[in-house]
Amino acid sequence: MIDAKEIAKLIRKSNKVIIEKFTDGTYNVTDTYIMVNLNETEFGRFFAKYNSYKSTADIPFNFEGTILSNGKKTFEKNKLNTKTVTSQVGNAKHDAVITDFYKKNDSGVEIRIFKAGNEVGMFNRDYEFLLDYGEKYKAKDNKNPLFILDKKDDVKAVIMPVLDRGDTPIKQMLSNLVKKSYLKNKIA
């Protein structure tokens, strides 16, 4: 079961939160960096926790649309289609391998490293708990969404990768991490 309170805690600081309800009673909740598919019970917990924060505008009951924190029009009931994101799972031809490696990117954010095909990708470490909601991980490449799938290949969550603008190419950086880890273990 998804910890919907943790999702609310994570996205409460976002400038834009999108909620879409489906006919099967599930909800996609996204802040454009992550997206999570919640069942009705999980959404109820998300709803209650999100509305408990003083720094957020209370989500009206049965709201579907966009919540903005710009102070003008906070709630926009607009036509959404978050399924356009989840439908891209068909293009995710690579099984993504989540590595044990972390690093700080050029802006100081801790990121976790994954491999998709021959490419190395990264995502914000704040989102790594979403990995626990799936059994498999798929990605097209390091610039497209990382899909977290359950046993039935249904999308449970999506994480958008981050780009590293540092001087060291990511393959070289990963090679250096592997060498350091190897030498550390050899010395110990």
C-alpha positions as CSV (number, residue, x, y, z in Angstrom):
1,M,0.0,0.0,0.0
2,I,1.3,3.5,-0.9
3,D,2.0,5.8,2.0
4,A,-0.3,8.6,0.8
5,K,0.6,10.8,3.8
6,E,4.3,10.7,2.7
7,I,3.2,11.7,-0.8
8,A,1.2,14.7,0.6
9,K,4.3,15.7,2.7
10,L,6.5,15.5,-0.3
11,I,4.4,17.5,-2.8
12,R,3.0,20.1,-0.4
13,K,5.8,22.5,-1.2
14,S,5.1,22.2,-5.0
15,N,3.9,25.2,-7.0
16,K,1.6,23.0,-9.1
17,V,-0.2,19.8,-8.0
18,I,-2.5,18.0,-10.5
19,I,-5.2,15.5,-9.4
20,E,-7.1,13.3,-11.9
21,K,-9.7,10.8,-11.0
22,F,-10.5,7.8,-13.1
23,T,-13.7,5.7,-13.5
24,D,-12.1,2.8,-11.7
25,G,-11.9,4.9,-8.5
26,T,-8.1,5.5,-8.7
27,Y,-6.4,8.9,-8.8
28,N,-3.2,10.1,-10.4
29,V,-1.5,12.8,-8.3
30,T,1.4,14.6,-9.7
31,D,3.6,17.7,-9.0
32,T,5.3,17.3,-12.5
33,Y,8.4,15.7,-10.9
34,I,6.6,12.6,-9.7
35,M,3.3,11.0,-10.3
36,V,1.6,8.4,-8.1
37,N,-1.5,6.3,-8.8
38,L,-3.6,6.1,-5.6
39,N,-6.6,3.9,-4.8
40,E,-9.6,5.5,-3.0
41,T,-8.3,4.7,0.5
42,E,-4.8,6.0,-0.3
43,F,-6.3,9.2,-1.9
44,G,-8.4,9.7,1.2
45,R,-5.3,9.7,3.3
46,F,-3.5,11.9,0.9
47,F,-6.4,14.3,0.9
48,A,-6.6,14.5,4.7
49,K,-2.8,15.0,5.2
50,Y,-2.5,17.6,2.4
51,N,-5.4,19.6,3.8
52,S,-3.8,19.4,7.3
53,Y,-0.9,21.7,6.3
54,K,-1.4,25.3,7.0
55,S,0.8,26.3,4.1
56,T,-1.4,24.6,1.5
57,A,-4.9,25.5,0.2
58,D,-7.4,22.9,1.2
59,I,-8.4,20.7,-1.6
60,P,-12.2,20.8,-2.1
61,F,-13.9,17.4,-1.8
62,N,-14.0,15.6,-5.1
63,F,-11.7,18.1,-6.7
64,E,-10.1,17.2,-10.0
65,G,-7.8,19.7,-11.7
66,T,-4.7,21.8,-10.9
67,I,-3.8,23.4,-7.6
68,L,-1.6,26.4,-8.0
69,S,0.3,28.2,-5.3
70,N,0.6,31.5,-7.2
71,G,-2.0,33.2,-5.1
72,K,-4.4,34.1,-7.9
73,K,-6.6,31.4,-9.1
74,T,-5.7,28.6,-6.7
75,F,-7.9,25.8,-8.1
76,E,-8.4,25.3,-11.8
77,K,-10.9,22.6,-12.8
78,N,-9.4,21.8,-16.2
79,K,-9.5,18.9,-18.5
80,L,-6.6,16.6,-17.6
81,N,-5.0,13.7,-19.2
82,T,-2.2,12.3,-17.0
83,K,-2.6,9.0,-18.8
84,T,-0.5,10.6,-21.6
85,V,2.4,10.2,-19.2
86,T,1.6,6.6,-18.1
87,S,0.9,5.5,-21.6
88,Q,4.6,6.2,-22.4
89,V,5.5,3.1,-20.5
90,G,5.1,1.3,-23.9
91,N,8.1,3.3,-25.1
92,A,10.2,2.4,-22.1
93,K,12.0,-0.5,-23.7
94,H,14.7,-0.9,-21.1
95,D,14.4,-2.6,-17.7
96,A,15.9,0.1,-15.4
97,V,18.5,-1.1,-12.9
98,I,18.5,1.0,-9.7
99,T,22.1,1.2,-8.5
100,D,23.3,1.7,-4.9
101,F,25.2,4.9,-6.0
102,Y,24.4,8.4,-4.9
103,K,26.0,11.7,-5.6
104,K,25.3,15.5,-5.2
105,N,24.6,17.1,-8.5
106,D,25.9,20.5,-9.5
107,S,23.1,22.3,-7.6
108,G,23.8,20.4,-4.4
109,V,20.8,18.0,-4.5
110,E,21.4,14.4,-3.7
111,I,20.6,12.1,-6.6
112,R,20.4,8.4,-7.0
113,I,21.8,6.7,-10.1
114,F,20.0,4.2,-12.4
115,K,20.9,2.4,-15.6
116,A,18.6,2.1,-18.6
117,G,20.0,0.2,-21.5
118,N,23.5,1.7,-22.1
119,E,22.6,5.0,-20.5
120,V,23.0,6.2,-16.9
121,G,20.3,8.3,-15.4
122,M,19.6,10.1,-12.1
123,F,16.7,11.1,-10.0
124,N,16.2,13.2,-6.9
125,R,16.9,11.1,-3.8
126,D,13.8,12.5,-2.1
127,Y,11.8,10.3,-4.4
128,E,13.6,7.0,-3.8
129,F,10.9,5.7,-1.4
130,L,8.6,5.4,-4.5
131,L,10.8,2.5,-5.7
132,D,9.2,0.4,-2.9
133,Y,5.8,0.6,-4.5
134,G,6.8,-1.5,-7.5
135,E,8.3,-4.7,-8.5
136,K,9.9,-3.6,-11.8
137,Y,11.4,-0.4,-13.2
138,K,11.3,0.6,-16.9
139,A,12.8,3.6,-18.8
140,K,13.3,4.6,-22.4
141,D,16.5,6.4,-21.6
142,N,18.0,8.7,-19.0
143,K,16.0,11.8,-20.1
144,N,12.5,10.2,-20.0
145,P,10.4,9.0,-17.0
146,L,11.4,6.2,-14.8
147,F,8.3,4.0,-14.5
148,I,7.6,2.0,-11.3
149,L,5.4,-1.0,-12.1
150,D,3.6,-3.5,-10.0
151,K,3.5,-7.3,-10.6
152,K,0.7,-6.8,-13.2
153,D,2.8,-4.2,-15.1
154,D,0.5,-1.4,-14.0
155,V,2.2,2.0,-13.4
156,K,2.2,2.7,-9.6
157,A,4.5,5.7,-9.8
158,V,6.6,7.8,-12.2
159,I,9.8,9.7,-11.4
160,M,11.2,12.3,-13.8
161,P,15.0,12.1,-14.1
162,V,17.3,15.0,-13.5
163,L,20.2,16.1,-15.7
164,D,23.6,16.8,-14.4
165,R,25.3,19.8,-15.9
166,G,28.6,19.1,-14.1
167,D,31.9,18.9,-15.9
168,T,32.4,15.2,-15.5
169,P,30.5,13.0,-18.0
170,I,28.1,10.7,-16.1
171,K,29.7,7.5,-17.4
172,Q,33.1,8.7,-16.1
173,M,31.6,9.7,-12.8
174,L,30.0,6.3,-12.4
175,S,33.2,4.6,-13.3
176,N,35.0,6.6,-10.6
177,L,32.4,5.6,-8.0
178,V,32.8,1.9,-8.9
179,K,36.6,2.2,-8.6
180,K,36.3,4.0,-5.2
181,S,33.9,1.3,-3.9
182,Y,36.1,-1.5,-5.2
183,L,39.3,0.0,-3.6
184,K,37.5,0.7,-0.3
185,N,36.3,-2.9,-0.1
186,K,39.7,-4.2,-1.1
187,I,41.5,-2.2,1.6
188,A,38.9,-3.2,4.3
